[in-house]
Amino acid sequence: MSFIATPQSMHFPDALPLQSGHSIRDYTLAFETYGTLNADKSNAILVCHALNASHHVAGVYEGQPKSEGWWDNMIGPGKSVDTDKFFVIGVNNLGSCFGSTGPMHTNPDTGAVYGSSFPVLTVEDWVNAQALLLDRLGIRQMAAVLGGSLGGMQALSWTLQYPERMRHAVVVASAPNLNAENIAFNEVARRAIVTDPDFHGGDFYAHGVVPQRGLRIARMIGHITYLSDDVMNQKFGRALRNGPDIQFTTQDIEFEIESYLRYQGDKFSGYFDANTYLLITRALDYFDPAKKHGGNLKAALSKTLAKFFLVSFTTDWRFAPGRSREIVHALLQNQRDVGYAEIDAPHGHDAFLLDDPRYLAAMRAYFEGIAKEFRA
């Protein structure tokens, strides 16, 4: 049974310096909290979101029974991350389109919509903004930072930027950087958007249009990478959409997989922002903490202080288990406390969002261990 979630927002008038050398001021961060912060504020958990998610991590909105948060199966009363024990915080990142300041909002310096002038952001910028929000909440050290996929990169970055501010980092289905193939997928998706005639160089808001064609294709590309080959063949195979016979058409839907991808693209293009997609995928591309250390991940992770728990999934080819093992190996080389679970699951990258009993049990066991620390 889900609980009622209440969206909140916090305004920050001062300029936030960005990795690009630019800054952003007068911005707002949307967030939600679940559970109760204990007296010494030691039970806080920050949840970092992935590409198309938001601060709405768990629960439902009042009067909206089908509005479950994107990790509602993981977080809540009695669940793996138990909000009867933890105070959980979900923050919508800058540049997103779900309440925090983004390209669709007004630039206070010009009075016009940001559009293409919205500054390019990095994972490190998001972490710095999240830290400011935690400062406002009076939380100096968290029990844990948790994230999957791009959220896992943020959790990892937290341990480098603010090593003393969390006791645990839980990194799920993630990687220490993107490989060339992943950057390539992101670039194809971005080109689909920017070549849409309705994109207008990123300033489509002023024209009253949305580059939906580009967004549809970007989502279709992305969705292919989130599923495993086994799941796609099991769900769709070569099944035809309109009966047993082919229709001899090059433009209409023939196969069920085509129908599914078009549906996902249509849905996505109706709620997601094109500039946000460009910004977030570029932040994914840029994340590479080892770069400053000549590509040496061991050296990059030498400043970490947190205990780590990493999870990967055998059929996740976008963030393959080998990428998580790279992080584990570098942490062990630094003699850090690290646990690792590699879940044999058929669902591909999307597995980190789904109800795999072994996965949920592993997460529950780890977080129960964390809860014992602040109960002692």
N, C-alpha and C positions, 0 to 999 in steps of 0.2 A: 504493500500500500504506500503510495507516494504522499508526501507532505506538501503544504502550500509554500511556494517560493515567492519571495518579494524582491523585485529588482530595485537596486539602489544606484546612486551616482555620486561622484565626488569631483569637485572642480579644483583645478590647480592653476592659479593665475601666473605663477613664475615660469620663466622659460626653462624647458628641459633641454640640456645640451645633447646633441645626437652624434653618433659615430661619424656621420658624414661631414661634420663641422658646422652644420646648420642647427637650428633649434626650433622648438615649438612652444608657444605660450598660450595661456587661457584655454586649456584643454580640459576635457572631462573624461573620466574613466567610469564605465558602467561595471557594476559588480553585484554579486549576491553572496550571502553568508548563510550557513546552515549549522545548527547546533549552538552550543553555548561556550563562550570563551571562559576558561576557568580563572580562578583568582590570580594566579601568577602568570597567566597568559602563555602557558607552556604547551597547550594542546592544539595550536593552530596548524592547519594544513592548507597550503596554497596549491590550487589545481590550475595548471597552465593548459590552454586549449590549442588545438591543431588548426588546420587551414580554414575550414568553413564552420567551425564551432564558435562558441561564445562564452559569456559568463554564466549562462543558464546551464549549469552542470547537472543539477538534480532537482527533484520535486516537480510540481506542476503549478501553473498559474491559476489563481482562483477563477472559477467559471470556465476554464479551458481544459477539459478532462484529457485531451490528447496532446498536451503541451509538455510532456516529460523532458527533463534535461537530457543532454546527450550522453551522460554517464550515470543515468539514474539507476541502472542495474548494479553499479559499483558503489554508489555513495548514498547514504541515507540511514535511518534508524535500523539497527540490526544487520546492516549490510557489510560488505568487506571493509569499507571505510565507514565506520560506524559513527554517525552524527550524534549518538547518545554519549559518545566519548570524546569526539573531536569537534573542533570549530573549523569548518571548511569554508574556504574563500575561493570564489571563482571570479576572475577579472577578465573583462573584454579588452583585448589589446588595442592600443592606438592604431589608427588606420583601418580598423575593422568597420563593419557596417551594421553592428548590432547595438549601438548606443554610445560607445566611446567615440571621441572625436576622430573623424575620418575625412576622406576626400570630398564627401558630399556635404560637409559642413562649411560654415563661413570662416574665412581667414580674418582674424581680428585686425591684421595689419592693412588689409585692402578693402574689407567690407564685402568682398565677392566670395563666391564658393571656391574652395581650394582647387578642386578638379586636378588637373595635371601638375599644379604647383605644390601639392602636398608633399612634404619631404620624404625621401626614401628612408625606410626604417630597417633596423637590424634586430636580431634576437636580443643583443645586449641592450639596445634602447628599450625594448619591452620590459626587460628585467629591471632596469633602472626606474621605469615608471611604476612597476609593481612594488618596488621597494619603497617608493614615496607614499603609495597608498597604505602599505603596512605601517609606515611611520605614523600616519594619521590615525590608524587604528590602535596605536600604542603597542604594536607587536615587534619586539626587538629580535627574538629568536623563535623560529617555527619548529614544530615537531618534525615536519617534513614538507618538501616540495615534490609534487607529483605531476607527471605529464606523460601523454602518449604521442608518438610521432613528432610533429613539430613541438608539441608541448613537452616532450621528453628532452628536446634540445634546450628548451628554456630551463628545465629543471637542472640539466647539466651545467648550463651557463651560470645559474644561481650559485652553484658550488665553487665557481671560479671568481665571480664578481663580488660575492658576499659570503665567503666561506664560513664565517662565524655566525651567520644568521639562520642556519637550519642544522638540525641534528641528523636528518636523513634525507636522501634523495632517491626517489623512485622513478626510474626511467623505463618506459614501456614502448616496445616496437619503434625504436629510434636509432640514431646513428651519430657518430662524431662529426660527420659532414656528409654532404651529398656526393655520390659518385657522378661520373660524366653522364651516365644513362639517365639518372634522375634529373640532372640539370637540363638534359635534352628534352625530356617530357615537359618540364616546366616551360621551356622556351617555345615549344610547339604550341602549347596552350596559350601562352602570352601572344604569340603571333596571330592566333585565331582571333583574339580579342582586338588587338590594335589594328588589324587589317579589315575589321568590320567597318563599313562606311558610316555606321552610326556612332562610332567611337569618338570621332572628331578630336583626335589627339589627346583624349582624356578629358575634354571639356564638353562632354555630351549633355551635361545637366542644363547648360544654357540653351541647348537646342530642343529640350523637351523630349529627348529620345533615350533609349537604352540599347547598347550593342548586344542584343539578345542572341543574335546568330553566333557571334564569337564566344559568348558565355556558354552557350549550349555545347559547342564543340569542345571548349576547354574542359567542361564537366565530363563529357563523354570520354575524353582522353584520360582524365584523372581517374574516373570510375573503373576503367579497364585495369589500371595499375593497382587499385585497391583490392581486387578480387584475384583469387588463385585460378589457375587453369582448371584444376579439378572442380572447383565450385561452379565455374562458368559452364563447364561441360555437363555437370550434374543438373544444374538448374535449367539450362537452355539446349545444350547439345546442338543439333542441326534442325531442331523443330521449326516448322514453318508456321507463319502467323495465320495464314488463310487456307487451312485445309491441307490435304496431302500433296497437292500439285503446285509446282512453281508457276508464277504468273508471267514470267518473261518480261520483267520490268527492271530498269536500272535505277529508278528514282523512288519508287514506292517501297514500303516495308515488305520484305519477304520472310525474314527469319525472326524468331522470337527475341533473340539477343539484340537485334536492331531496334525492335519496339521498346525493349527495356532501356537501352541507352538513350533513345530519343525522349522517353518519359523522364529519365533522370536529368537530361539536359534542359528540357522544358521547365521542370520544377525549379531547378537551380537558377535559371536565368530570370525567374520571377521574383527572387528575393535577394540575390547576391549582387554586390557592386563590382563593376569591372575594374575600377582602379584599385580596389581592395585586393582583388585577385592578383593583380600585377605586383602590388607591394608585398603581399605575404609570400608569394612564390619567390620573389627576389630575396627576401629575408632568409628563406630556406636555402637558397643558393649560396648566400654569403657566409652562412654559419660555418666556421672552421677554426675552433679554438687552438688547434695545433699549428696553424699557419705562422703565428708569431714565434714559434719555437722550431722553425725549420721543418715542420711536418711531424715533429716528435710528440706523439700524444702523451707518452709518459711524462715528459717535461711539462706539458700543458696542464696535466692533472696533478702535478706535484703539490700545488697549493691547496688542494681540497682538504677539508677537515671532516666532512660528513661521512656517515655510513651509507652504503649504497645497496639498492636492490634493483636489478635489471630483469626485464622479461622480454623474450622474443618468441616468435611463432614460426614453425618450420616451413610453412608455405608462403610466408611473407617475402615476396621477391623484391618489393620496393625498399623495405628496410630489413634486409635479410639477417638471420641470426648471426652471421659472421661479423656484421657491423657492431652488434651488441657485444660480441666476444672481444672485439678490439678494445672497447671501453673497459671491459672486465680485466683483460690482460694488462692494460696500462695501469689500472688501479692496483692490481696485485703487485705489479712491479714497484709501486709506491707504498706497498705494505698497508693498503687501506682495507677496511672491513667491508667486504662486498659479497652479496648473495646473487645468484643467477638462476632463473628458471627458463628453460626452453620448452615451450608448450607445443606438443604435436597436435596441431589443429589444422583443419582443411580450408579455413576461410580467407587466407591471404592477409593483407595488411589490416583489413577491417576487423580481424579477430580481436583486436584490443578493445573494441566497443561491444563485443558480443558476449553471450552467456555460456562461456565454456566453464564447466564446473571445476576443472583442475586449475584454470587460470584464476577464477574468483576465489578458490580455496587458498591458493598460494598468496594472493594479495591479502586475504583475511588474516592468514597466519602472520604475515609480516607486520601488518598494522596492529594486530593484537599485541605483538611484541613491543611496538612503540608505545602503546597505551599503558603497558605495565611500567614503563619508565617514569611517566609523570604521576602514576598512582602511588608509586613507592614513596 
